[in-house]
């Protein structure tokens, strides 16, 4: 039940493995692992993905405010990324590209989840 432990515990990130460093994090919900991370890649296609975050330390109260997790998808140093029909739950921002938050979850409500029909990163 993320964030107990968080993404930095018990193993510290390793730059030689290109692990995310979470250097811009300032809240506990930021130190969670990403549901989907693309790093230094090309021509990645995802059709019908579902990425969910239901708890903060075994507490599901964050579902009401849809802020169980800061970012769900991270795309870094990549190109030709095509994601279709991606649904997430309770992430403040669905997509982060090169550490810039791009798609707020609250603006993409679709029933129970937050959904993006098409996300293309050329």
TIVO-2410 file (N, C-alpha, C; in nm, 3 decimals):
# residues 122
REC num residu      c1      c2      c3 atome chaine
REC   1      X   0.084  -0.118   0.000     N      A
REC   1      X   0.000   0.000   0.000    CA      A
REC   1      X   0.088   0.123   0.000     C      A
REC   2      X   0.122   0.166  -0.120     N      A
REC   2      X   0.211   0.280  -0.132    CA      A
REC   2      X   0.160   0.394  -0.046     C      A
REC   3      X   0.220   0.465   0.009     N      A
REC   3      X   0.356   0.507   0.025    CA      A
REC   3      X   0.418   0.458   0.156     C      A
REC   4      X   0.390   0.336   0.187     N      A
REC   4      X   0.452   0.275   0.304    CA      A
REC   4      X   0.497   0.134   0.266     C      A
REC   5      X   0.618   0.116   0.218     N      A
REC   5      X   0.725   0.213   0.203    CA      A
REC   5      X   0.709   0.293   0.073     C      A
REC   6      X   0.784   0.402   0.062     N      A
REC   6      X   0.779   0.483  -0.060    CA      A
REC   6      X   0.878   0.427  -0.163     C      A
REC   7      X   0.891   0.494  -0.276     N      A
REC   7      X   0.976   0.446  -0.385    CA      A
REC   7      X   1.124   0.453  -0.353     C      A
REC   8      X   1.162   0.522  -0.248     N      A
REC   8      X   1.303   0.536  -0.212    CA      A
REC   8      X   1.346   0.438  -0.102     C      A
REC   9      X   1.250   0.361  -0.050     N      A
REC   9      X   1.278   0.270   0.060    CA      A
REC   9      X   1.240   0.129   0.020     C      A
REC  10      X   1.313   0.029   0.043     N      A
REC  10      X   1.438   0.022   0.117    CA      A
REC  10      X   1.561   0.042   0.029     C      A
REC  11      X   1.542   0.060  -0.102     N      A
REC  11      X   1.656   0.073  -0.191    CA      A
REC  11      X   1.665   0.214  -0.247     C      A
REC  12      X   1.778   0.276  -0.236     N      A
REC  12      X   1.798   0.411  -0.288    CA      A
REC  12      X   1.805   0.407  -0.441     C      A
REC  13      X   1.756   0.511  -0.508     N      A
REC  13      X   1.766   0.517  -0.654    CA      A
REC  13      X   1.913   0.515  -0.699     C      A
REC  14      X   1.934   0.454  -0.814     N      A
REC  14      X   2.070   0.447  -0.869    CA      A
REC  14      X   2.072   0.516  -1.004     C      A
REC  15      X   2.153   0.618  -1.016     N      A
REC  15      X   2.162   0.692  -1.142    CA      A
REC  15      X   2.220   0.604  -1.253     C      A
REC  16      X   2.307   0.509  -1.221     N      A
REC  16      X   2.363   0.423  -1.325    CA      A
REC  16      X   2.259   0.328  -1.382     C      A
REC  17      X   2.144   0.312  -1.317     N      A
REC  17      X   2.033   0.234  -1.370    CA      A
REC  17      X   1.922   0.324  -1.425     C      A
REC  18      X   1.946   0.454  -1.425     N      A
REC  18      X   1.848   0.553  -1.473    CA      A
REC  18      X   1.720   0.551  -1.390     C      A
REC  19      X   1.733   0.521  -1.262     N      A
REC  19      X   1.618   0.527  -1.172    CA      A
REC  19      X   1.570   0.671  -1.159     C      A
REC  20      X   1.440   0.691  -1.140     N      A
REC  20      X   1.394   0.828  -1.112    CA      A
REC  20      X   1.448   0.873  -0.976     C      A
REC  21      X   1.490   0.996  -0.969     N      A
REC  21      X   1.551   1.048  -0.846    CA      A
REC  21      X   1.452   1.121  -0.757     C      A
REC  22      X   1.336   1.156  -0.809     N      A
REC  22      X   1.234   1.228  -0.733    CA      A
REC  22      X   1.290   1.357  -0.674     C      A
REC  23      X   1.378   1.422  -0.748     N      A
REC  23      X   1.444   1.543  -0.698    CA      A
REC  23      X   1.350   1.663  -0.687     C      A
REC  24      X   1.238   1.660  -0.757     N      A
REC  24      X   1.143   1.772  -0.751    CA      A
REC  24      X   1.028   1.743  -0.655     C      A
REC  25      X   1.035   1.635  -0.581     N      A
REC  25      X   0.928   1.599  -0.488    CA      A
REC  25      X   0.934   1.683  -0.361     C      A
REC  26      X   0.818   1.721  -0.315     N      A
REC  26      X   0.810   1.793  -0.189    CA      A
REC  26      X   0.691   1.747  -0.105     C      A
REC  27      X   0.617   1.646  -0.154     N      A
REC  27      X   0.503   1.592  -0.079    CA      A
REC  27      X   0.513   1.439  -0.077     C      A
REC  28      X   0.462   1.375   0.025     N      A
REC  28      X   0.472   1.229   0.035    CA      A
REC  28      X   0.410   1.154  -0.083     C      A
REC  29      X   0.304   1.210  -0.144     N      A
REC  29      X   0.240   1.139  -0.256    CA      A
REC  29      X   0.325   1.141  -0.382     C      A
REC  30      X   0.430   1.220  -0.384     N      A
REC  30      X   0.519   1.226  -0.499    CA      A
REC  30      X   0.620   1.111  -0.499     C      A
REC  31      X   0.652   1.060  -0.383     N      A
REC  31      X   0.754   0.956  -0.372    CA      A
REC  31      X   0.698   0.816  -0.396     C      A
REC  32      X   0.597   0.807  -0.478     N      A
REC  32      X   0.541   0.676  -0.513    CA      A
REC  32      X   0.599   0.634  -0.648     C      A
REC  33      X   0.603   0.506  -0.670     N      A
REC  33      X   0.649   0.459  -0.800    CA      A
REC  33      X   0.547   0.497  -0.906     C      A
REC  34      X   0.593   0.513  -1.028     N      A
REC  34      X   0.503   0.545  -1.139    CA      A
REC  34      X   0.427   0.419  -1.180     C      A
REC  35      X   0.305   0.439  -1.227     N      A
REC  35      X   0.232   0.325  -1.281    CA      A
REC  35      X   0.292   0.278  -1.413     C      A
REC  36      X   0.349   0.374  -1.489     N      A
REC  36      X   0.408   0.343  -1.619    CA      A
REC  36      X   0.518   0.445  -1.644     C      A
REC  37      X   0.638   0.397  -1.669     N      A
REC  37      X   0.751   0.488  -1.695    CA      A
REC  37      X   0.820   0.448  -1.824     C      A
REC  38      X   0.841   0.547  -1.910     N      A
REC  38      X   0.912   0.526  -2.036    CA      A
REC  38      X   1.037   0.612  -2.030     C      A
REC  39      X   1.153   0.550  -2.045     N      A
REC  39      X   1.279   0.623  -2.036    CA      A
REC  39      X   1.368   0.587  -2.154     C      A
REC  40      X   1.414   0.691  -2.226     N      A
REC  40      X   1.510   0.674  -2.335    CA      A
REC  40      X   1.463   0.567  -2.434     C      A
REC  41      X   1.340   0.583  -2.481     N      A
REC  41      X   1.279   0.483  -2.567    CA      A
REC  41      X   1.212   0.548  -2.688     C      A
REC  42      X   1.190   0.469  -2.791     N      A
REC  42      X   1.117   0.516  -2.908    CA      A
REC  42      X   1.015   0.412  -2.950     C      A
REC  43      X   0.910   0.461  -3.014     N      A
REC  43      X   0.803   0.378  -3.068    CA      A
REC  43      X   0.744   0.283  -2.963     C      A
REC  44      X   0.687   0.344  -2.861     N      A
REC  44      X   0.617   0.269  -2.758    CA      A
REC  44      X   0.467   0.290  -2.780     C      A
REC  45      X   0.392   0.182  -2.783     N      A
REC  45      X   0.248   0.186  -2.802    CA      A
REC  45      X   0.181   0.118  -2.683     C      A
REC  46      X   0.077   0.181  -2.630     N      A
REC  46      X  -0.002   0.122  -2.524    CA      A
REC  46      X  -0.148   0.139  -2.562     C      A
REC  47      X  -0.220   0.028  -2.561     N      A
REC  47      X  -0.362   0.029  -2.595    CA      A
REC  47      X  -0.443  -0.019  -2.475     C      A
REC  48      X  -0.530   0.067  -2.423     N      A
REC  48      X  -0.620   0.027  -2.316    CA      A
REC  48      X  -0.552   0.000  -2.184     C      A
REC  49      X  -0.475   0.095  -2.134     N      A
REC  49      X  -0.406   0.077  -2.006    CA      A
REC  49      X  -0.492   0.123  -1.890     C      A
REC  50      X  -0.472   0.060  -1.775     N      A
REC  50      X  -0.540   0.099  -1.652    CA      A
REC  50      X  -0.440   0.107  -1.538     C      A
REC  51      X  -0.424   0.225  -1.482     N      A
REC  51      X  -0.324   0.249  -1.376    CA      A
REC  51      X  -0.395   0.314  -1.258     C      A
REC  52      X  -0.391   0.247  -1.143     N      A
REC  52      X  -0.473   0.291  -1.031    CA      A
REC  52      X  -0.392   0.309  -0.904     C      A
REC  53      X  -0.432   0.406  -0.825     N      A
REC  53      X  -0.372   0.430  -0.694    CA      A
REC  53      X  -0.487   0.452  -0.596     C      A
REC  54      X  -0.509   0.358  -0.506     N      A
REC  54      X  -0.625   0.361  -0.420    CA      A
REC  54      X  -0.597   0.399  -0.275     C      A
REC  55      X  -0.469   0.405  -0.236     N      A
REC  55      X  -0.440   0.421  -0.094    CA      A
REC  55      X  -0.322   0.513  -0.069     C      A
REC  56      X  -0.320   0.570   0.046     N      A
REC  56      X  -0.203   0.635   0.105    CA      A
REC  56      X  -0.185   0.572   0.242     C      A
REC  57      X  -0.084   0.487   0.254     N      A
REC  57      X  -0.056   0.421   0.380    CA      A
REC  57      X  -0.180   0.350   0.436     C      A
REC  58      X  -0.243   0.269   0.352     N      A
REC  58      X  -0.362   0.189   0.387    CA      A
REC  58      X  -0.487   0.272   0.412     C      A
REC  59      X  -0.487   0.399   0.378     N      A
REC  59      X  -0.603   0.485   0.394    CA      A
REC  59      X  -0.655   0.524   0.256     C      A
REC  60      X  -0.783   0.496   0.229     N      A
REC  60      X  -0.839   0.525   0.097    CA      A
REC  60      X  -0.911   0.660   0.091     C      A
REC  61      X  -0.894   0.745   0.190     N      A
REC  61      X  -0.958   0.877   0.190    CA      A
REC  61      X  -0.916   0.965   0.074     C      A
REC  62      X  -0.799   0.939   0.017     N      A
REC  62      X  -0.750   1.020  -0.096    CA      A
REC  62      X  -0.831   0.996  -0.223     C      A
REC  63      X  -0.913   0.892  -0.226     N      A
REC  63      X  -0.997   0.869  -0.344    CA      A
REC  63      X  -1.100   0.981  -0.361     C      A
REC  64      X  -1.146   1.037  -0.250     N      A
REC  64      X  -1.246   1.143  -0.257    CA      A
REC  64      X  -1.190   1.270  -0.318     C      A
REC  65      X  -1.064   1.297  -0.295     N      A
REC  65      X  -1.001   1.418  -0.348    CA      A
REC  65      X  -0.911   1.387  -0.468     C      A
REC  66      X  -0.910   1.265  -0.512     N      A
REC  66      X  -0.830   1.215  -0.626    CA      A
REC  66      X  -0.685   1.261  -0.620     C      A
REC  67      X  -0.624   1.247  -0.502     N      A
REC  67      X  -0.483   1.285  -0.489    CA      A
REC  67      X  -0.403   1.178  -0.414     C      A
REC  68      X  -0.429   1.052  -0.447     N      A
REC  68      X  -0.353   0.944  -0.383    CA      A
REC  68      X  -0.209   0.940  -0.434     C      A
REC  69      X  -0.188   0.993  -0.552     N      A
REC  69      X  -0.055   0.989  -0.614    CA      A
REC  69      X  -0.036   1.118  -0.694     C      A
REC  70      X   0.087   1.166  -0.700     N      A
REC  70      X   0.113   1.291  -0.772    CA      A
REC  70      X   0.115   1.268  -0.922     C      A
REC  71      X   0.196   1.175  -0.970     N      A
REC  71      X   0.208   1.147  -1.114    CA      A
REC  71      X   0.193   0.998  -1.139     C      A
REC  72      X   0.124   0.964  -1.248     N      A
REC  72      X   0.102   0.822  -1.279    CA      A
REC  72      X   0.192   0.774  -1.392     C      A
REC  73      X   0.210   0.856  -1.496     N      A
REC  73      X   0.290   0.817  -1.612    CA      A
REC  73      X   0.405   0.915  -1.627     C      A
REC  74      X   0.526   0.862  -1.643     N      A
REC  74      X   0.643   0.945  -1.666    CA      A
REC  74      X   0.707   0.907  -1.798     C      A
REC  75      X   0.727   1.006  -1.882     N      A
REC  75      X   0.796   0.987  -2.010    CA      A
REC  75      X   0.918   1.077  -2.008     C      A
REC  76      X   1.035   1.016  -2.026     N      A
REC  76      X   1.160   1.092  -2.016    CA      A
REC  76      X   1.253   1.056  -2.131     C      A
REC  77      X   1.312   1.158  -2.192     N      A
REC  77      X   1.413   1.141  -2.297    CA      A
REC  77      X   1.368   1.039  -2.401     C      A
REC  78      X   1.245   1.050  -2.443     N      A
REC  78      X   1.188   0.953  -2.536    CA      A
REC  78      X   1.117   1.024  -2.650     C      A
REC  79      X   1.085   0.949  -2.753     N      A
REC  79      X   1.009   1.004  -2.865    CA      A
REC  79      X   0.924   0.894  -2.926     C      A
REC  80      X   0.824   0.936  -3.001     N      A
REC  80      X   0.729   0.846  -3.066    CA      A
REC  80      X   0.661   0.755  -2.963     C      A
REC  81      X   0.595   0.819  -2.866     N      A
REC  81      X   0.521   0.748  -2.762    CA      A
REC  81      X   0.372   0.767  -2.790     C      A
REC  82      X   0.298   0.658  -2.802     N      A
REC  82      X   0.158   0.662  -2.838    CA      A
REC  82      X   0.077   0.581  -2.737     C      A
REC  83      X  -0.007   0.650  -2.661     N      A
REC  83      X  -0.088   0.585  -2.559    CA      A
REC  83      X  -0.235   0.608  -2.592     C      A
REC  84      X  -0.312   0.501  -2.598     N      A
REC  84      X  -0.452   0.509  -2.636    CA      A
REC  84      X  -0.540   0.450  -2.525     C      A
REC  85      X  -0.646   0.522  -2.491     N      A
REC  85      X  -0.744   0.477  -2.392    CA      A
REC  85      X  -0.677   0.440  -2.261     C      A
REC  86      X  -0.605   0.534  -2.205     N      A
REC  86      X  -0.539   0.511  -2.077    CA      A
REC  86      X  -0.626   0.569  -1.966     C      A
REC  87      X  -0.662   0.484  -1.871     N      A
REC  87      X  -0.741   0.527  -1.756    CA      A
REC  87      X  -0.656   0.518  -1.631     C      A
REC  88      X  -0.672   0.615  -1.544     N      A
REC  88      X  -0.603   0.611  -1.416    CA      A
REC  88      X  -0.703   0.650  -1.308     C      A
REC  89      X  -0.663   0.627  -1.184     N      A
REC  89      X  -0.750   0.662  -1.073    CA      A
REC  89      X  -0.669   0.730  -0.965     C      A
REC  90      X  -0.712   0.849  -0.925     N      A
REC  90      X  -0.663   0.922  -0.809    CA      A
REC  90      X  -0.520   0.975  -0.824     C      A
REC  91      X  -0.478   1.002  -0.947     N      A
REC  91      X  -0.349   1.068  -0.969    CA      A
REC  91      X  -0.376   1.216  -0.998     C      A
REC  92      X  -0.303   1.302  -0.934     N      A
REC  92      X  -0.320   1.445  -0.959    CA      A
REC  92      X  -0.290   1.480  -1.103     C      A
REC  93      X  -0.181   1.428  -1.155     N      A
REC  93      X  -0.145   1.447  -1.296    CA      A
REC  93      X  -0.126   1.310  -1.358     C      A
REC  94      X  -0.192   1.289  -1.471     N      A
REC  94      X  -0.182   1.158  -1.536    CA      A
REC  94      X  -0.048   1.144  -1.605     C      A
REC  95      X  -0.004   1.248  -1.676     N      A
REC  95      X   0.120   1.241  -1.753    CA      A
REC  95      X   0.220   1.345  -1.706     C      A
REC  96      X   0.345   1.302  -1.701     N      A
REC  96      X   0.458   1.391  -1.676    CA      A
REC  96      X   0.560   1.361  -1.788     C      A
REC  97      X   0.598   1.465  -1.861     N      A
REC  97      X   0.695   1.449  -1.969    CA      A
REC  97      X   0.818   1.532  -1.936     C      A
REC  98      X   0.931   1.466  -1.929     N      A
REC  98      X   1.057   1.531  -1.893    CA      A
REC  98      X   1.041   1.619  -1.770     C      A
REC  99      X   0.976   1.563  -1.670     N      A
REC  99      X   0.955   1.625  -1.538    CA      A
REC  99      X   0.861   1.746  -1.540     C      A
REC 100      X   0.781   1.759  -1.645     N      A
REC 100      X   0.681   1.865  -1.652    CA      A
REC 100      X   0.543   1.800  -1.651     C      A
REC 101      X   0.459   1.837  -1.555     N      A
REC 101      X   0.324   1.783  -1.545    CA      A
REC 101      X   0.240   1.838  -1.659     C      A
REC 102      X   0.175   1.748  -1.735     N      A
REC 102      X   0.102   1.792  -1.853    CA      A
REC 102      X  -0.049   1.771  -1.849     C      A
REC 103      X  -0.096   1.661  -1.795     N      A
REC 103      X  -0.238   1.627  -1.806    CA      A
REC 103      X  -0.297   1.608  -1.666     C      A
REC 104      X  -0.367   1.709  -1.614     N      A
REC 104      X  -0.428   1.696  -1.481    CA      A
REC 104      X  -0.540   1.592  -1.482     C      A
REC 105      X  -0.541   1.508  -1.381     N      A
REC 105      X  -0.645   1.407  -1.372    CA      A
REC 105      X  -0.784   1.465  -1.355     C      A
REC 106      X  -0.796   1.570  -1.276     N      A
REC 106      X  -0.927   1.629  -1.246    CA      A
REC 106      X  -0.998   1.681  -1.371     C      A
REC 107      X  -0.924   1.716  -1.475     N      A
REC 107      X  -0.985   1.766  -1.599    CA      A
REC 107      X  -1.023   1.655  -1.695     C      A
REC 108      X  -1.000   1.530  -1.657     N      A
REC 108      X  -1.025   1.418  -1.748    CA      A
REC 108      X  -1.113   1.311  -1.685     C      A
REC 109      X  -1.210   1.354  -1.604     N      A
REC 109      X  -1.302   1.261  -1.540    CA      A
REC 109      X  -1.382   1.184  -1.645     C      A
REC 110      X  -1.397   1.055  -1.620     N      A
REC 110      X  -1.473   0.970  -1.711    CA      A
REC 110      X  -1.534   0.858  -1.627     C      A
REC 111      X  -1.641   0.888  -1.558     N      A
REC 111      X  -1.701   0.790  -1.468    CA      A
REC 111      X  -1.612   0.771  -1.346     C      A
REC 112      X  -1.579   0.647  -1.314     N      A
REC 112      X  -1.497   0.617  -1.198    CA      A
REC 112      X  -1.353   0.665  -1.213     C      A
REC 113      X  -1.301   0.659  -1.332     N      A
REC 113      X  -1.159   0.690  -1.357    CA      A
REC 113      X  -1.142   0.827  -1.422     C      A
REC 114      X  -1.016   0.859  -1.444     N      A
REC 114      X  -0.978   0.971  -1.529    CA      A
REC 114      X  -0.920   0.906  -1.655     C      A
REC 115      X  -0.966   0.948  -1.771     N      A
REC 115      X  -0.930   0.879  -1.894    CA      A
REC 115      X  -0.879   0.977  -2.000     C      A
REC 116      X  -0.776   0.936  -2.069     N      A
REC 116      X  -0.724   1.010  -2.185    CA      A
REC 116      X  -0.738   0.917  -2.305     C      A
REC 117      X  -0.811   0.963  -2.407     N      A
REC 117      X  -0.836   0.879  -2.524    CA      A
REC 117      X  -0.709   0.861  -2.605     C      A
REC 118      X  -0.635   0.970  -2.630     N      A
REC 118      X  -0.514   0.962  -2.711    CA      A
REC 118      X  -0.410   1.056  -2.652     C      A
REC 119      X  -0.289   1.004  -2.633     N      A
REC 119      X  -0.176   1.085  -2.592    CA      A
REC 119      X  -0.060   1.049  -2.684     C      A
REC 120      X  -0.018   1.146  -2.763     N      A
REC 120      X   0.092   1.125  -2.855    CA      A
REC 120      X   0.206   1.219  -2.820     C      A
REC 121      X   0.322   1.162  -2.806     N      A
REC 121      X   0.442   1.243  -2.782    CA      A
REC 121      X   0.538   1.213  -2.896     C      A
REC 122      X   0.544   1.307  -2.991     N      A
REC 122      X   0.624   1.279  -3.113    CA      A
REC 122      X   0.766   1.274  -3.079     C      A
***
